[in-house]
């Protein structure tokens, strides 16, 4: 009898140890810090906000704009048509893919190059090829933003150079990026560290990514886009996938984006058990099975995460599906929220709404990291401390801005 009781007690102790071990493994990491003015972390399955810092604050998005540019181009049905390269596109500064009038290249190849080196010339050419003009393309971008639930976003150009009425939020851009990453071709393009862009005459141009995070060795890193202007500062949209779980983090005006991205993404993955992050067969992107969040993790998150409203919304969405139900992407589009924009440099009244938006007519220019424009050039780009790229598409030497007043408005 005594031996039986000892066995029962031992079994109970082992059970308690296993329960406590499981609870400890499920607890998320401490909330990460960031130097960003605005940042947002979402679970790309359902766009639920896991963490944020002023994530709904209106911000200039710089070249993260090109995520939406790519979405519109990929869905245009014109990927294999020749790119229309106008003088307007060629003269768009300063970051450049090195396109020249008369170049023969498909929209598909130009898009691949644009996403890696953040070429503003390519962005304009893509817009004019797809819609005939930049204004018409911007309308398509705005329609898509509304469709996706990015209600605090408005575009006026395809490249992200600072302009009045061109803005987004970290939260909205995370939603846009989540949608883009469900497109296999987009995912492939932004997951490359380098690429031999093919011209229709058989020649190629070797280009390398501006995304240092992609080359950092972070487990599961697979994209997606950098950005920089005077007004926007250093920007980054980063994603990583483990098993079927994809996390997306957006940082606007962040001097420490390369350090913040791994910390925030790891924090996101800590919400899930190891079994949920194992590699397995990918399901159809149109139907997503939501992962169960344990009661212990929900309680922990509510007690430690300051963004309770956004987190509770994500938890509520998941809680409805604890029995393993499936939800269509279209059913989890977030609803608009009341506009409350903090004052930045200037405030103007939009002609179509009463919202106050950040404006900046300064002709700041996107200069993403390390742009390589020489054909058949296998030399790796060298990252600089300020992550500022230099256009090497021509043999001419550009005069520094202190000796060339015409270039004083640009940042290199």
C-alpha positions as CSV (number, residue, x, y, z in Angstrom):
1,X,0.0,0.0,0.0
2,X,2.8,2.4,0.9
3,X,4.6,1.6,-2.3
4,X,1.4,2.3,-4.2
5,X,1.0,5.7,-2.5
6,X,4.7,6.6,-3.3
7,X,4.1,5.8,-6.9
8,X,1.0,7.9,-7.0
9,X,2.8,10.9,-5.4
10,X,5.7,10.5,-7.8
11,X,3.3,10.5,-10.7
12,X,1.6,13.6,-9.4
13,X,4.9,15.4,-8.9
14,X,6.0,14.6,-12.5
15,X,2.7,15.8,-13.8
16,X,3.0,19.1,-12.0
17,X,6.5,19.5,-13.2
18,X,5.4,18.9,-16.8
19,X,2.5,21.4,-16.4
20,X,4.8,24.1,-15.0
21,X,7.4,23.5,-17.6
22,X,4.9,23.8,-20.4
23,X,3.6,27.1,-18.9
24,X,7.1,28.5,-18.6
25,X,7.9,27.5,-22.3
26,X,4.7,29.3,-23.4
27,X,5.4,32.6,-21.7
28,X,6.3,35.3,-24.1
29,X,9.6,37.2,-23.8
30,X,9.7,40.6,-22.0
31,X,8.2,43.4,-24.1
32,X,10.9,44.7,-26.5
33,X,12.1,48.3,-26.6
34,X,12.7,50.4,-29.7
35,X,14.1,53.8,-30.7
36,X,11.5,54.1,-33.5
37,X,9.0,56.9,-33.5
38,X,6.3,54.4,-34.6
39,X,6.4,50.6,-34.7
40,X,4.1,47.7,-35.0
41,X,4.3,43.9,-34.8
42,X,1.6,41.6,-36.2
43,X,0.8,38.0,-36.6
44,X,0.4,37.7,-40.4
45,X,-2.2,35.0,-40.1
46,X,-4.9,37.3,-38.9
47,X,-3.2,40.7,-38.7
48,X,-3.6,40.7,-35.0
49,X,-1.4,43.3,-33.3
50,X,0.9,41.6,-30.8
51,X,2.9,44.7,-29.8
52,X,3.3,48.3,-30.9
53,X,4.5,51.8,-30.2
54,X,2.3,54.6,-31.6
55,X,1.4,52.2,-34.4
56,X,-1.5,54.3,-35.6
57,X,0.5,57.5,-35.9
58,X,0.6,59.1,-39.3
59,X,4.1,58.8,-40.8
60,X,5.9,59.4,-44.1
61,X,6.5,55.8,-45.4
62,X,9.5,56.4,-47.6
63,X,10.3,53.4,-49.9
64,X,8.1,51.0,-47.9
65,X,5.6,52.5,-50.3
66,X,7.0,50.2,-52.9
67,X,5.3,47.2,-51.2
68,X,2.0,48.5,-52.5
69,X,3.6,49.4,-55.8
70,X,4.6,45.8,-56.2
71,X,1.1,44.5,-55.2
72,X,-0.6,46.5,-57.9
73,X,2.0,45.5,-60.5
74,X,1.8,41.8,-59.6
75,X,-2.0,41.8,-59.9
76,X,-2.0,43.8,-63.2
77,X,-1.8,40.9,-65.5
78,X,1.1,42.7,-67.4
79,X,4.1,41.1,-65.8
80,X,5.5,39.8,-69.1
81,X,4.9,43.0,-71.1
82,X,7.8,45.3,-71.9
83,X,8.4,48.1,-69.4
84,X,7.5,51.6,-70.6
85,X,10.6,53.7,-69.7
86,X,9.9,57.4,-70.1
87,X,12.1,60.4,-69.6
88,X,10.1,61.1,-66.4
89,X,11.1,57.7,-65.0
90,X,14.7,57.9,-66.0
91,X,15.1,61.4,-64.3
92,X,13.5,60.3,-61.0
93,X,16.2,60.6,-58.3
94,X,18.1,59.7,-56.3
95,X,18.0,55.9,-55.7
96,X,18.0,54.3,-59.1
97,X,17.9,50.9,-60.8
98,X,19.8,52.5,-63.7
99,X,17.1,52.3,-66.3
100,X,17.7,54.1,-69.6
101,X,15.3,55.0,-72.3
102,X,15.3,52.3,-74.9
103,X,16.1,49.5,-72.5
104,X,14.1,46.4,-73.2
105,X,13.0,44.7,-70.0
106,X,9.8,43.1,-68.8
107,X,7.7,44.5,-66.0
108,X,8.4,41.3,-64.0
109,X,12.2,41.7,-64.2
110,X,12.1,45.5,-63.4
111,X,9.9,44.8,-60.4
112,X,12.3,42.3,-59.1
113,X,15.2,44.8,-59.4
114,X,13.1,47.6,-57.9
115,X,12.3,45.7,-54.8
116,X,16.0,44.8,-54.2
117,X,17.7,48.1,-54.8
118,X,14.7,50.4,-54.2
119,X,14.9,52.1,-57.6
120,X,12.7,55.1,-57.8
121,X,13.2,55.2,-61.6
122,X,11.8,51.7,-61.8
123,X,8.8,52.6,-59.5
124,X,7.8,55.3,-61.9
125,X,8.3,53.1,-64.9
126,X,6.2,50.4,-63.3
127,X,3.4,52.9,-62.5
128,X,3.3,54.2,-66.1
129,X,3.4,50.8,-67.6
130,X,0.5,49.5,-65.5
131,X,-1.8,52.6,-65.3
132,X,-0.5,55.0,-68.0
133,X,0.5,57.7,-65.4
134,X,1.6,58.1,-61.9
135,X,-1.7,59.8,-60.7
136,X,-3.8,56.9,-62.1
137,X,-1.5,54.4,-60.5
138,X,-1.8,56.2,-57.2
139,X,-5.6,55.9,-57.4
140,X,-5.2,52.1,-57.8
141,X,-2.9,52.1,-54.8
142,X,-5.4,53.9,-52.6
143,X,-8.3,51.7,-53.7
144,X,-6.2,48.7,-52.7
145,X,-5.3,50.2,-49.4
146,X,-9.0,50.7,-48.6
147,X,-9.8,47.2,-49.7
148,X,-7.1,45.8,-47.3
149,X,-8.3,47.9,-44.3
150,X,-5.4,50.3,-44.4
151,X,-7.7,53.2,-43.7
152,X,-5.1,55.7,-42.4
153,X,-3.0,55.4,-45.6
154,X,-2.9,57.6,-48.7
155,X,-0.5,57.5,-51.6
156,X,0.4,60.1,-54.3
157,X,3.4,58.3,-55.8
158,X,4.8,54.8,-56.3
159,X,8.2,55.3,-54.8
160,X,7.7,57.1,-51.5
161,X,9.5,60.3,-52.0
162,X,8.2,62.8,-49.5
163,X,5.1,64.6,-50.8
164,X,2.0,66.3,-49.4
165,X,-0.8,63.8,-48.9
166,X,1.6,60.8,-49.0
167,X,1.4,59.0,-45.7
168,X,0.7,55.7,-43.9
169,X,1.1,54.2,-40.4
170,X,3.2,51.3,-39.1
171,X,0.0,49.4,-38.4
172,X,-1.4,50.0,-41.9
173,X,1.9,49.1,-43.6
174,X,2.0,45.9,-41.6
175,X,-1.4,45.0,-42.9
176,X,-0.3,45.8,-46.5
177,X,2.9,43.8,-46.1
178,X,0.9,40.8,-44.6
179,X,-1.2,40.8,-47.8
180,X,1.8,41.1,-50.0
181,X,3.7,38.2,-48.4
182,X,0.8,35.8,-49.2
183,X,1.7,36.3,-52.9
184,X,4.3,33.6,-53.7
185,X,6.0,35.7,-56.4
186,X,6.3,38.8,-54.1
187,X,7.6,36.6,-51.3
188,X,10.2,35.1,-53.7
189,X,11.3,38.6,-54.9
190,X,11.8,40.2,-51.5
191,X,13.4,37.0,-50.1
192,X,16.4,37.3,-52.4
193,X,19.7,38.8,-51.2
194,X,20.9,39.2,-54.8
195,X,19.6,38.7,-58.4
196,X,20.7,38.7,-62.0
197,X,18.0,40.9,-63.5
198,X,17.4,39.8,-67.1
199,X,17.0,42.1,-70.1
200,X,15.1,41.0,-73.2
201,X,18.3,41.2,-75.3
202,X,19.9,38.5,-73.1
203,X,22.1,40.8,-71.0
204,X,21.8,40.9,-67.2
205,X,22.4,43.3,-64.3
206,X,23.5,42.0,-60.9
207,X,21.7,43.7,-58.1
208,X,21.8,43.2,-54.3
209,X,19.3,43.9,-51.6
210,X,19.3,46.9,-49.4
211,X,17.8,44.8,-46.6
212,X,20.6,44.0,-44.1
213,X,18.1,42.2,-41.9
214,X,17.6,39.6,-44.6
215,X,21.3,38.9,-44.6
216,X,21.6,38.9,-40.7
217,X,21.2,35.1,-40.2
218,X,18.0,35.6,-38.2
219,X,16.1,32.3,-38.3
220,X,13.3,32.4,-40.8
221,X,14.1,35.9,-42.1
222,X,12.4,36.3,-45.5
223,X,11.9,40.0,-46.3
224,X,10.9,42.6,-47.0
225,X,11.6,46.4,-47.6
226,X,13.8,49.2,-46.4
227,X,13.3,53.0,-46.7
228,X,14.8,56.3,-46.0
229,X,14.1,60.0,-46.6
230,X,14.9,63.1,-44.6
231,X,11.3,63.3,-43.3
232,X,10.9,59.6,-42.7
233,X,14.3,58.7,-41.3
234,X,15.4,55.0,-41.4
235,X,12.5,52.7,-42.0
236,X,12.1,48.9,-42.2
237,X,9.4,46.4,-42.8
238,X,10.8,43.0,-41.7
239,X,9.3,39.5,-41.8
240,X,10.2,36.1,-40.7
241,X,8.5,32.7,-41.0
242,X,8.8,29.6,-38.8
243,X,6.6,26.7,-39.8
244,X,3.3,28.2,-40.8
245,X,3.7,31.2,-38.6
246,X,4.8,34.5,-40.2
247,X,5.6,37.7,-38.1
248,X,5.8,41.1,-39.6
249,X,7.4,44.1,-37.9
250,X,7.3,47.7,-39.1
251,X,9.7,50.4,-37.9
252,X,9.4,54.1,-38.9
253,X,12.1,56.6,-38.1
254,X,14.3,54.1,-36.3
255,X,18.1,54.6,-36.0
256,X,18.3,51.1,-34.6
257,X,16.1,49.2,-37.1
258,X,18.6,46.4,-37.6
259,X,18.7,45.6,-33.9
260,X,15.0,46.2,-33.2
261,X,13.8,43.9,-36.0
262,X,15.2,40.6,-34.6
263,X,14.1,41.5,-31.0
264,X,10.5,42.3,-32.0
265,X,10.1,39.3,-34.3
266,X,11.6,36.9,-31.6
267,X,9.1,38.4,-29.2
268,X,6.3,37.6,-31.6
269,X,7.3,34.0,-32.0
270,X,7.5,33.6,-28.2
271,X,3.7,33.7,-28.1
272,X,3.6,30.3,-29.7
273,X,4.7,26.8,-28.7
274,X,7.6,25.2,-30.4
275,X,5.3,22.7,-32.0
276,X,3.5,25.5,-33.8
277,X,6.7,26.8,-35.4
278,X,7.9,23.5,-36.9
279,X,8.1,23.2,-40.7
280,X,5.1,21.5,-42.3
281,X,3.2,21.6,-45.6
282,X,2.0,25.1,-46.4
283,X,-1.8,25.5,-46.6
284,X,-3.6,27.5,-49.3
285,X,-3.1,31.2,-48.6
286,X,-6.9,31.9,-49.1
287,X,-7.8,29.8,-45.9
288,X,-5.8,30.2,-42.7
289,X,-6.2,28.0,-39.6
290,X,-5.7,30.2,-36.5
291,X,-3.5,28.8,-33.8
292,X,-4.8,28.4,-30.3
293,X,-3.5,30.8,-27.7
294,X,-3.5,29.2,-24.2
295,X,-5.4,30.9,-21.4
296,X,-2.1,31.3,-19.5
297,X,-0.5,33.3,-22.4
298,X,-3.6,35.4,-22.8
299,X,-3.5,36.3,-19.1
300,X,0.3,37.1,-19.3
301,X,-0.2,39.2,-22.4
302,X,-2.9,41.3,-20.9
303,X,-0.9,41.9,-17.7
304,X,2.3,42.9,-19.5
305,X,1.5,44.4,-22.9
306,X,0.6,48.1,-22.7
307,X,-1.2,48.0,-26.1
308,X,-4.2,46.3,-24.5
309,X,-6.9,47.5,-26.9
310,X,-5.1,46.2,-30.0
311,X,-4.0,43.0,-28.2
312,X,-7.4,42.2,-26.9
313,X,-8.8,42.6,-30.4
314,X,-6.3,40.1,-31.7
315,X,-7.0,37.7,-28.8
316,X,-10.8,38.1,-29.3
317,X,-10.4,37.1,-32.9
318,X,-8.4,34.1,-32.1
319,X,-10.6,33.1,-29.2
320,X,-13.6,32.6,-31.5
321,X,-11.6,30.0,-33.3
322,X,-10.2,27.9,-30.4
323,X,-12.0,24.8,-31.8
324,X,-9.9,24.9,-35.0
325,X,-12.3,26.7,-37.3
326,X,-10.9,28.3,-40.4
327,X,-11.2,32.0,-41.3
328,X,-11.0,33.6,-44.8
329,X,-8.5,36.4,-45.2
330,X,-11.3,38.8,-46.2
331,X,-13.1,38.2,-42.9
332,X,-10.3,39.6,-40.7
333,X,-9.9,43.0,-42.3
334,X,-9.7,45.5,-39.5
335,X,-12.3,48.3,-39.3
336,X,-11.4,52.0,-39.4
337,X,-10.7,53.7,-36.2
338,X,-11.3,57.3,-35.1
339,X,-8.7,59.6,-36.6
340,X,-6.4,61.0,-33.9
341,X,-3.1,62.3,-35.4
342,X,-0.4,63.8,-33.3
343,X,1.1,67.1,-34.5
344,X,4.4,66.8,-36.3
345,X,6.1,69.3,-38.6
346,X,3.0,70.8,-40.3
347,X,-0.7,70.1,-40.4
348,X,-3.0,70.7,-43.3
349,X,-6.6,70.0,-44.1
350,X,-7.1,67.3,-46.7
351,X,-9.5,68.4,-49.5
352,X,-11.6,65.2,-49.1
353,X,-11.7,64.8,-45.4
354,X,-11.4,66.7,-42.1
355,X,-8.5,64.6,-41.0
356,X,-5.2,66.4,-40.2
357,X,-2.3,64.8,-41.9
358,X,1.4,65.2,-41.8
359,X,2.8,67.1,-44.7
360,X,6.2,67.9,-45.8
361,X,6.8,69.5,-49.3
362,X,10.5,69.1,-48.9
363,X,11.8,67.2,-51.9
364,X,13.5,64.6,-49.7
365,X,14.6,61.5,-51.6
366,X,14.7,57.9,-50.8
367,X,18.2,56.6,-50.6
368,X,18.1,53.0,-49.5
369,X,21.2,51.1,-48.6
370,X,23.9,50.3,-51.1
371,X,22.5,50.4,-54.7
372,X,24.4,48.5,-57.4
373,X,23.5,49.5,-60.9
374,X,26.4,48.1,-63.1
375,X,25.5,45.3,-65.5
376,X,27.2,41.9,-64.8
377,X,28.8,43.3,-61.8
378,X,29.3,40.7,-59.1
379,X,30.8,43.0,-56.5
380,X,28.9,42.9,-53.2
381,X,27.5,46.2,-51.9
382,X,29.2,47.6,-48.8
383,X,26.9,48.8,-46.0
384,X,27.7,52.3,-44.6
385,X,27.0,53.5,-41.1
386,X,24.1,55.7,-42.3
387,X,22.8,53.0,-44.7
388,X,22.8,55.6,-47.5
389,X,23.2,54.3,-51.0
390,X,25.2,55.7,-53.9
391,X,24.0,55.5,-57.5
392,X,26.8,54.0,-59.6
393,X,24.8,53.5,-62.8
394,X,26.9,55.9,-64.8
395,X,30.5,56.8,-65.2
396,X,29.9,60.4,-64.4
397,X,31.0,61.8,-61.0
398,X,28.3,63.5,-59.1
399,X,29.4,66.7,-57.4
400,X,28.8,66.9,-53.7
401,X,25.9,68.9,-52.6
402,X,28.2,71.7,-51.1
403,X,29.6,72.3,-54.6
404,X,26.4,71.6,-56.6
405,X,23.4,73.7,-55.4
406,X,21.1,71.7,-57.6
407,X,21.7,68.6,-55.5
408,X,21.4,70.3,-52.1
409,X,17.9,69.1,-51.7
410,X,18.9,65.5,-51.9
411,X,20.5,63.2,-49.3
412,X,23.2,60.7,-50.1
